[in-house]
Amino acid sequence: MQSLQSRVARVTEDLLHALNEPGEELAAAALAIARVEYPALDPAPYLHRIERMGEAAAGRLQRSSAGERGRDTAQQISMLNAYLYEELGFSGNREHYDDPRNSFLNEVLDRRTGIPISLAVIYLEVARRAGVRMEGVNFPGHFLVRLPATTGTDDLIVDPFHGGALLAEVDCRQLLRQHLGEEAAFDRGLLARATRQQIVVRILVNLKRLYVRMRSFPQARFIADLLLAVDPSAPSELRDRGLLASHMEDFPAALRDLEAYLRMLPRPDPAPVEHEHTSGRQSEEASESSQIWEHVKTLRRRVAGFN
């Protein structure tokens, strides 16, 4: 545990530095996250590999378009797909989707398989270096990328997990129902551009959930530290870090985080509630707050017993 926690400050520093760099590069931030699992990782060879991939993709785009690069957006996607999925052999890891290696950029580059968001990072980084301006799409349950519309064209939505398949709106609606259920309501806002910070947060949240399922609480707590560094105002991450500290029997740290979490919660609204769904949500929030408060009282007794 000490060895793991001793790396938090350095990884946090590198991650924040990568996020504060000009532009939209994702690879440096993703490789900083990978050092949670691979503390001795040297990012330089992987960054160099991505640069070479971008140069190779640019060459193929130039040759295929015969001087008309940028005019046929579908052709750009087709050539990027041919290079990444046919020539290099990248693919979505359907058989072992929950393998943690699918979330670490070094492993995805080495093994050429991953989950939607890690493959999207590679797709975006290679496309950008090849001169194709693409964007991430923080779609629920399944990260996507898109090529924004130019004059006279529509946005192209690309699924990096399924070989770069182009998705029409009907496909996106089906994908949403697949992940959120038949009653899920589709909105074009779900296809909005994801910022670099939003992409990094999603990578981290995915990893935290995976580590919790694996009961790898030290790593999950490390990820919670990174999430709070990226977004210090996220109360749910403060709550989760406190609960993880409690699992690890670090009761003073758990107490600090959970007390701070309760202070961040909005005060209950004394006004009568008119809408049923609002009432239900407030009831759930009150129930959770009550559970955390009971946990805090238990922690206070434990911490007091140490003194």
PyMOL commands that set and color helices and strands:
alter all, ss='L'
color gray80, all
select helices_A, chain A and resi 2-5+8-20+27-34+44-65+73-87+100-103+105-111+116-129+160-162+169-180+188-191+196-213+217-230+235-247+251-264+276-306
alter helices_A, ss='H'
color red, helices_A
select strands_A, chain A and resi 91-92+113-114+135-137+144-147+156-159+165-167+193-194
alter strands_A, ss='S'
color yellow, strands_A
deselect
rebuild
show_as cartoon
